[in-house]
Amino acid sequence: MASCVVTGAGGFIGGHLVAELVDRGVDVRAVDVKPLDAWYQVHPAAEAAVLDLTDRDACRRAVEGADRVFNLAADMGGIGFIEGNKAACMLSVLINTHLLMAARDEGVERYFYASSACVYAADKQDRPDVDGLAEEDAYPAMPEDGYGWEKLFSERMCRHFAEDFGIATRVARYHNVYGPHGAYDGGREKAPAAICRKVAAAKLTGGDTIEIWGDGNQTRSFTYIDDCVTGTLLIADSDVAEPLNLGSSEMVTINQLVDLVEEVAGVRLRRRYLLDAPQGVRGRSSDNTRIRSLLGWEPTTPLAEGIEATYRWIHDDMVARGWGRGSSPAAALGTTA
C-alpha cells in the first residue's frame, strides 16, 4: 500500500487503524487536532501532525504527498454528546469538504470516509425488535438530527467527488464500535465503555448500583475494534463505490450488555433506570447481506469476547489512575449510557 494519511488518528478508531497500517509496513501520516499528549495512541513509526482540519490550508498540508486518505476525523461522542452538541457535530462537514478538495488538488488516488449508522431513517429504528438496517434504508432521508445529517451529506460529497473528479471514494457506515484504548469517561464515551466504567467503578469502590439511560430494553449491535479495522481496510481496498455497513449483526438489549459486563467483573448490581436521559433510537442492528456478498466477510468477534477485553483494559486503566476503595461509590453511577 502506498503512503497514506489517517485523520482522527488521535482518536479511538484512528489510533487502532494507524497501528495496523504501521504493522503492515505502510508509511503513515497521523493527523489530529488534539495535542499529542491527548491522543489515545501515539505510534513512533508514524509521522504525527497536529492540525485543525476544519481549515482548508491545514487539509492541504495533511494530504500533501499522500496517495490515500482515511478520514476518521469528526467532533462526536456518545448519545449524550451527540444530542447536546448538534451544531458542533454538523461543523465536521468542514473537515470532509476541505479534505476532499485537498485530495482532489493534491492528486490523492483513493479516499476512505468513516460514516455512521446514524445516517439511517428514524422510522426504521422505532422499536427494539427491528430488522437489521440495510444500506438502502438511509433513504428517504430522515437521519439522526445533527450528527446523522452531517454524515449523510458527507457521504454524498464523496460520491460526487468520485463522479466529477475521479477520486476513488469508499464509505463505511460504522455501527457502535467499542474496544480498548478509547474514551470511557468525560462525556464522549459510548455505551459499552460507559457501562464497563460504571461496573468497574462499583467493584473498585464497593458500590452496589448502576445507572442506565432509558429502560434498558433498547437494542443495539456493537462492533469490536479489530473487526472495524479489518473491515475498514477491506472496504478501502475494494471496488465497491457505494456505502457499506460495517457492523456486527449480534443484536442485544442494553440490559443484556450490562449482564455481560457484570459477568466479566463477577458482580451483580442494582439497576437504576433514568427514563428521561438521552437514549437514541429504540433499536439498531446491521444487515450484513451486502458486505458478505461483495467482500465475502463480516464482523465475527462475539460480543462476550470483545466486552471481556474492553472491561479488562478499562478496569486496569482505572486502577492505574488511582481508583480503589478510597474513591466515592457515587462515581460508579457516572454520566453516560
C-alpha positions in Angstrom: 0.0 0.0 0.0 1.2 3.4 -0.8 1.8 6.2 1.7 -1.4 7.3 3.4 -2.9 9.8 5.8 -5.1 8.9 8.7 -7.2 11.8 10.1 -8.7 11.5 13.6 -5.5 9.5 14.4 -5.6 10.6 18.0 -9.0 9.1 18.5 -10.1 5.6 19.3 -10.6 4.0 15.9 -7.9 6.1 14.3 -5.3 5.0 16.8 -6.0 1.4 16.1 -6.0 1.9 12.3 -2.6 3.6 12.4 -1.3 0.7 14.5 -2.4 -1.8 11.9 -1.1 0.2 8.9 2.3 0.6 10.6 2.4 -3.1 11.3 1.8 -3.7 7.6 4.8 -1.5 6.8 2.8 1.4 5.4 4.2 4.9 5.5 1.6 6.8 7.6 1.0 10.4 8.5 -1.2 10.5 11.5 -3.3 13.7 11.9 -5.4 15.0 14.7 -6.5 18.4 16.2 -5.7 17.3 19.8 -2.2 17.9 21.2 -0.1 14.7 21.1 -0.4 14.1 24.9 -4.2 13.8 24.4 -4.0 11.1 21.7 -5.2 7.7 22.8 -2.3 6.1 20.9 0.9 7.6 19.5 3.0 5.4 17.2 6.7 6.4 16.8 6.8 4.8 13.4 4.2 7.1 12.0 4.6 10.8 11.3 2.4 12.8 13.7 0.8 16.1 12.8 -1.4 18.3 14.9 -3.7 20.2 12.5 -7.1 21.7 12.6 -8.8 20.1 9.6 -11.7 22.5 9.6 -9.2 24.8 7.9 -8.7 24.3 4.2 -4.9 25.0 4.2 -4.4 22.6 7.0 -6.1 19.9 5.0 -3.8 20.6 2.1 -0.8 20.2 4.4 -2.3 17.0 5.8 -2.6 15.2 2.5 0.4 16.6 0.6 2.4 13.7 -1.0 -0.1 11.0 0.0 -1.8 8.5 -2.3 -4.5 7.5 0.2 -6.6 9.2 2.8 -8.6 7.6 5.6 -10.8 10.3 7.0 -12.0 9.4 10.5 -11.9 12.9 11.9 -15.1 14.2 13.5 -16.4 16.0 16.5 -18.5 13.3 18.1 -19.1 11.1 21.1 -21.9 9.0 22.8 -25.6 9.8 22.6 -25.4 12.4 25.3 -22.7 14.3 23.4 -24.5 14.0 20.0 -27.8 15.2 21.3 -26.3 18.1 23.2 -23.9 19.3 20.5 -25.7 19.2 17.2 -24.1 22.3 15.7 -20.6 21.1 16.7 -21.3 17.7 15.1 -22.5 19.3 11.9 -19.4 21.5 11.7 -17.5 18.4 11.0 -18.7 18.8 7.4 -15.9 21.4 7.0 -13.4 18.6 7.7 -14.6 16.2 5.0 -15.3 19.0 2.5 -11.9 20.6 2.8 -10.2 17.2 2.8 -11.9 16.2 -0.4 -10.9 19.5 -2.0 -7.3 19.0 -0.9 -7.3 15.3 -2.0 -8.5 16.5 -5.5 -5.9 19.2 -5.7 -3.0 17.1 -4.4 -3.8 14.1 -6.7 -4.8 11.6 -4.0 -5.9 8.4 -5.6 -8.2 6.8 -3.0 -10.2 8.3 -0.2 -12.0 6.5 2.6 -14.7 8.2 4.6 -15.9 6.9 8.0 -19.7 7.4 8.1 -22.1 6.1 10.7 -25.3 4.1 11.2 -26.8 7.4 12.4 -27.5 8.1 8.8 -30.4 5.6 8.8 -34.0 6.7 8.8 -35.5 7.1 12.2 -38.7 5.3 11.3 -36.6 2.1 10.6 -35.4 2.2 14.3 -38.5 2.9 16.3 -38.9 -0.4 18.2 -36.5 -2.8 20.0 -37.2 -5.8 17.7 -36.2 -4.0 14.4 -34.8 -5.8 11.4 -31.2 -5.2 10.6 -30.6 -1.9 8.8 -29.7 -2.4 5.1 -27.9 0.2 3.1 -30.9 1.3 1.2 -32.7 2.2 4.5 -30.8 5.5 4.5 -33.4 6.9 2.0 -35.9 8.5 2.0 -33.6 10.5 4.3 -34.5 11.0 8.0 -31.2 10.5 9.8 -30.3 11.4 13.4 -30.5 15.1 13.8 -27.2 17.0 13.6 -24.6 14.2 13.5 -26.6 11.9 11.2 -27.3 14.7 8.7 -23.7 15.7 8.6 -22.6 12.1 7.9 -25.2 11.6 5.2 -24.3 14.9 3.4 -20.6 14.0 3.6 -21.3 10.6 2.0 -22.9 12.4 -0.9 -19.9 14.7 -1.2 -17.7 11.6 -1.5 -20.0 10.3 -4.2 -20.0 13.4 -6.3 -16.2 14.0 -6.0 -15.8 10.5 -7.3 -18.2 11.2 -10.2 -16.8 14.7 -11.0 -13.1 14.4 -10.3 -12.2 10.7 -10.5 -11.1 10.2 -6.9 -11.9 6.6 -5.8 -14.0 7.2 -2.7 -15.1 4.5 -0.3 -17.6 4.8 2.5 -18.2 2.6 5.6 -21.1 3.1 7.9 -19.8 2.2 11.4 -22.1 0.6 13.9 -21.3 1.3 17.6 -17.6 0.5 17.6 -16.0 -0.4 21.0 -12.8 -1.8 22.5 -9.7 -0.9 24.5 -7.7 2.4 24.1 -10.7 4.7 23.8 -12.8 7.1 25.9 -14.6 5.6 28.9 -15.4 8.8 30.8 -15.7 12.6 30.3 -18.9 12.5 28.2 -17.7 11.3 24.8 -17.7 7.6 25.6 -20.3 5.2 24.1 -22.5 2.7 25.9 -20.1 -0.3 26.1 -17.2 1.8 27.5 -19.5 3.7 29.8 -21.1 0.5 31.2 -17.7 -1.1 31.7 -16.5 2.0 33.6 -19.6 2.0 35.8 -19.3 -1.7 36.7 -15.6 -1.4 37.3 -16.0 1.7 39.4 -18.7 -0.1 41.5 -16.4 -3.1 42.0 -13.4 -0.9 42.9 -15.3 1.3 45.3 -17.7 -1.2 46.9 -20.8 0.4 45.2 -23.9 -1.7 44.5 -25.8 0.4 41.9 -25.5 1.2 38.3 -27.5 3.9 36.4 -28.8 3.0 33.0 -30.0 5.6 30.5 -33.5 4.6 29.3 -35.3 1.5 30.3 -32.6 -0.9 29.2 -34.7 -2.5 26.6 -33.4 -0.5 23.7 -31.4 -2.7 21.3 -28.0 -2.3 19.6 -25.3 -4.3 17.8 -21.8 -3.5 18.9 -18.7 -3.9 16.7 -15.3 -4.8 18.2 -12.4 -2.6 17.2 -10.4 -5.4 15.5 -13.3 -6.1 13.2 -13.8 -2.4 12.5 -10.1 -2.0 11.4 -10.2 -5.2 9.3 -13.4 -4.1 7.6 -12.1 -0.5 7.1 -9.1 -1.8 5.1 -11.2 -4.3 3.1 -13.7 -1.6 2.1 -10.9 0.9 1.4 -9.2 -1.6 -0.9 -12.4 -2.8 -2.6 -14.1 -1.8 -5.9 -17.3 -1.0 -4.1 -18.2 2.6 -4.6 -21.4 2.7 -2.6 -21.6 2.9 1.2 -21.3 -0.4 3.1 -22.4 -1.3 6.6 -19.5 -2.1 8.9 -21.2 -3.5 12.0 -22.0 -6.6 13.9 -25.4 -8.3 13.4 -25.4 -9.6 17.0 -28.2 -7.5 18.5 -28.6 -7.3 22.3 -30.6 -5.1 24.7 -28.7 -2.6 26.9 -29.8 -4.8 29.8 -28.1 -7.8 28.2 -25.0 -5.7 27.7 -24.9 -4.9 31.4 -25.3 -8.6 32.1 -22.2 -9.4 30.1 -20.1 -6.8 31.8 -21.3 -7.9 35.2 -20.4 -11.5 34.4 -16.9 -10.5 33.4 -16.5 -8.4 36.6 -18.0 -11.0 38.8 -20.6 -8.7 40.4 -24.3 -8.1 40.3 -25.6 -4.5 40.7 -28.9 -2.9 41.4 -30.1 -1.0 38.3 -31.5 2.5 38.4 -33.1 3.5 35.2 -33.0 7.1 34.1 -36.0 7.3 31.8 -35.6 10.9 30.9 -31.9 10.6 29.9 -30.8 10.6 26.2 -31.1 7.1 24.8 -31.2 7.4 21.0 -33.3 5.2 18.8 -35.2 2.2 20.2 -33.5 -0.4 18.0 -30.5 -0.6 15.7 -28.6 -3.5 14.2 -26.6 -4.1 11.0 -27.8 -6.1 8.0 -24.6 -7.5 6.6 -26.1 -9.1 3.4 -24.3 -6.7 1.1 -20.8 -6.8 2.7 -20.9 -10.6 2.8 -22.0 -10.7 -0.9 -19.5 -8.2 -2.2 -16.5 -8.8 0.1 -17.1 -12.3 1.5 -16.6 -11.0 5.0 -18.4 -9.6 8.0 -17.5 -8.9 11.7 -17.2 -12.1 13.7 -15.9 -11.2 17.2 -18.6 -12.3 19.7 -19.8 -9.5 21.9 -18.9 -11.5 25.1 -15.3 -11.8 23.9 -14.9 -8.2 22.9 -16.5 -7.0 26.1 -14.2 -9.0 28.3 -11.1 -7.4 26.6 -12.7 -4.0 26.8 -13.6 -4.4 30.5 -10.2 -5.7 31.5 -8.5 -2.7 29.8 -10.8 -0.1 31.4 -10.6 -1.7 34.8 -6.8 -1.8 34.7 -6.6 1.7 33.4 -8.8 2.9 36.2 -6.7 1.2 38.8 -3.6 2.8 37.3 -5.4 6.2 37.6 -5.9 5.6 41.3 -9.4 4.1 41.6 -10.0 2.0 44.6 -11.7 1.7 47.9 -10.8 5.2 48.8 -12.9 6.5 45.8 -16.5 7.5 46.2 -19.1 4.8 45.3 -21.2 7.5 43.7 -18.7 7.7 41.0 -19.8 4.3 39.8 -23.0 5.9 38.5 -21.3 8.2 36.0 -23.0 10.4 33.5 -23.2 8.4 30.3 -25.3 5.5 28.9 
